[in-house]
Amino acid sequence: MKLTAKQNLIIKSLRELIDQKKENPTSYRLQKFLAARGIKDSMKSVMQVVESLEKKELITRDKNRKLFLVENESYGDAQNIFSIPLYGLASCGEALAYADDMADDFLQISKSLFHKTEPEHLFAVKALGDSMNKEGIDDGDYVIFEKTQVQAEFEGKIVVAVINGMATIKRYKNMGKGIVGLFPHSTNDTHHPIYISEADVIFVAGIFKKVLPVKFVSL
């Protein structure tokens, strides 16, 4: 698919902004990002390019008008796609979903989404529940994590933790005195932190990298 110079610029800038901020911007945020780099396109001009890319199915927007890149067959390079294992369900509420060590399936992912991460270190889980919806992780979404074994890296980060064979997605915090807290971040105030002892059987399987909203992903 042949793109104009401005369309290529918008795609490149959107990818760079997503990588830097670890979230998907609105068109307004994208225009400000371009302006900060000396590209003085008006909001109307940026929107026109975004809409043209939507028609080509290279960009899509969610209900909050946030922009998502779509790597489709007419634009993506097949050699730029790799598979990562999908390990079942991980609860975004109480730790209720079993975390199997055998992949249920595989997700096809563009390397362009993970410039600085080795593909073999990535894995996905399917979110269950709404306790992390303020972080943009909604029920049914695919959540990508990076495997890690260094405990100091967990502090303050969103992790998928396995507690007695049950997986949950929460923000990790060392509370001191041998206590670890796994904290939700939700619009639903019925969710509460999970407090565990460092002596409990807990395995932090990975650190959050990206969420793929289920409405934009087919398996």
C-alpha positions in Angstrom: 0.0 0.0 0.0 1.4 3.3 -1.1 1.2 6.2 1.5 1.9 9.9 1.2 4.8 11.5 3.0 2.4 13.0 5.5 0.6 9.7 6.2 3.9 8.0 6.8 4.9 10.8 9.2 1.7 10.4 11.2 2.1 6.6 11.5 5.8 7.0 12.5 5.0 9.8 15.0 2.0 7.8 16.5 4.3 4.7 16.9 7.0 6.9 18.6 4.5 8.5 20.9 3.0 5.2 22.0 6.4 3.8 22.7 7.5 6.8 24.7 4.3 7.2 26.8 3.3 3.6 27.0 -0.3 4.6 26.1 -2.4 5.4 23.1 -2.9 9.2 22.5 -5.8 11.1 21.2 -5.5 13.1 17.9 -5.1 16.3 20.0 -2.2 14.8 21.9 -0.7 13.6 18.6 -0.9 17.1 17.1 0.8 18.6 20.2 3.5 15.9 19.9 4.1 17.0 16.3 4.1 20.7 17.2 6.8 20.1 19.9 9.0 18.7 17.1 8.5 21.7 14.9 5.8 20.3 12.7 3.2 23.1 12.7 0.3 21.2 11.2 -3.1 22.4 12.3 -5.5 20.1 14.2 -7.7 20.0 11.2 -4.8 18.9 9.0 -3.8 16.1 11.4 -7.4 14.9 11.7 -7.7 14.8 7.9 -4.6 12.5 7.7 -5.9 10.4 10.6 -9.2 9.9 8.9 -7.5 9.0 5.6 -5.5 6.3 7.5 -8.7 5.1 9.2 -10.2 4.5 5.7 -7.1 2.5 4.8 -7.6 0.5 8.1 -4.1 1.5 9.3 -5.4 3.5 12.3 -8.4 3.0 14.4 -10.0 4.9 17.4 -11.7 3.5 20.5 -14.7 5.0 22.3 -12.4 7.5 24.1 -11.0 8.7 20.7 -7.6 7.2 21.4 -5.6 6.2 18.4 -4.4 2.6 17.7 -2.1 1.4 15.0 -3.5 -1.5 12.9 -0.9 -3.8 11.4 -2.9 -5.4 8.6 -2.0 -7.7 5.7 -2.0 -4.9 3.1 0.6 -2.8 5.0 2.4 -5.0 7.5 5.5 -7.0 6.6 5.1 -10.7 7.3 8.7 -10.9 8.5 7.8 -8.2 11.1 5.3 -10.5 12.8 6.1 -12.9 15.6 4.2 -15.2 17.9 4.0 -14.9 21.7 2.3 -17.5 24.0 -1.1 -16.8 25.5 -1.4 -18.3 29.0 -5.1 -18.4 29.7 -6.9 -16.0 32.1 -5.5 -13.7 34.8 -7.9 -12.1 37.2 -8.3 -8.3 37.5 -10.3 -8.9 40.7 -9.6 -11.5 43.3 -6.9 -14.0 42.4 -9.4 -16.6 41.0 -8.1 -17.6 37.5 -5.8 -20.5 37.2 -2.4 -19.8 35.6 -1.3 -22.8 33.6 2.3 -23.1 32.6 1.3 -24.4 29.2 0.3 -21.9 26.5 -3.4 -22.1 25.5 -2.7 -20.4 22.2 -0.5 -17.8 20.5 -0.9 -14.1 19.5 0.5 -12.7 16.3 2.2 -9.5 17.2 4.1 -6.9 15.2 7.7 -6.3 16.2 7.0 -2.6 15.6 5.0 -2.6 18.9 8.0 -3.8 20.9 11.1 -2.1 19.6 13.2 -2.6 22.7 12.0 -5.9 24.0 13.2 -9.4 22.9 10.2 -11.3 21.5 11.1 -14.5 23.5 10.7 -12.5 26.7 7.1 -11.6 26.0 3.9 -13.5 26.8 0.2 -12.6 27.0 -2.7 -13.3 29.3 -6.4 -12.6 28.8 -7.7 -10.2 31.5 -10.7 -11.2 33.6 -12.5 -8.5 35.6 -12.4 -4.8 36.0 -10.0 -4.1 39.0 -7.4 -2.5 36.7 -9.7 -0.6 34.3 -8.2 2.8 35.4 -4.9 1.5 33.8 -6.8 0.8 30.6 -7.0 -2.9 31.2 -10.6 -4.0 30.7 -12.3 -7.3 31.0 -11.4 -9.6 28.1 -8.4 -7.6 26.9 -5.1 -9.2 26.0 -2.3 -8.0 28.3 1.3 -8.3 27.3 4.0 -8.9 29.9 7.8 -9.2 29.9 9.3 -12.1 31.8 11.7 -11.0 34.6 13.4 -12.6 37.5 14.8 -9.5 39.3 12.5 -8.7 42.2 13.8 -5.2 42.6 12.3 -4.3 39.2 8.7 -5.1 40.4 8.4 -2.2 42.8 5.5 0.1 41.8 4.9 -1.7 38.5 1.9 -3.5 37.2 2.7 -7.3 37.3 1.0 -10.6 36.8 1.5 -12.5 40.0 0.8 -16.2 40.6 -0.4 -17.0 44.1 -0.8 -20.7 44.9 -1.4 -21.4 41.2 -3.8 -18.5 40.7 -2.9 -15.5 38.5 -3.9 -11.9 39.1 -2.9 -8.5 37.5 -2.2 -5.8 40.1 0.4 -3.1 41.0 3.2 -4.5 43.2 4.3 -2.6 46.3 6.7 -3.7 49.0 5.0 -2.5 52.3 8.0 -3.4 54.5 8.1 -5.8 57.5 7.7 -8.8 55.2 4.5 -7.6 53.6 3.8 -7.3 49.9 0.7 -5.5 48.6 -1.0 -6.1 45.2 -3.1 -3.1 44.5 -6.1 -2.6 42.1 -6.8 0.6 40.2 -10.4 0.6 39.4 -13.6 2.6 39.0 -15.3 -0.2 40.9 -14.7 0.5 44.6 -15.5 -3.0 45.6 -12.0 -4.1 44.8 -9.4 -4.1 47.6 -5.6 -4.8 47.8 -4.3 -8.3 48.3 -1.8 -8.4 51.1 0.6 -11.3 51.3 3.6 -12.3 53.2 7.0 -12.5 51.5 7.0 -16.1 52.9 3.9 -17.0 50.9 4.1 -18.9 47.7 4.1 -16.1 45.1 5.7 -15.9 41.7 5.8 -12.6 39.8 5.6 -14.0 36.2 6.1 -10.7 34.4 6.0 -6.9 34.2 3.3 -5.1 32.2 4.3 -3.9 28.8 1.1 -3.2 26.8 -2.6 -3.8 26.6 -4.3 -4.9 23.4 -8.0 -4.0 23.6 -10.0 -7.1 22.6 -12.1 -5.1 20.1 -8.9 -4.6 18.0 -7.5 -8.1 18.3 -8.7 -11.4 16.8 -7.2 -14.7 17.7 
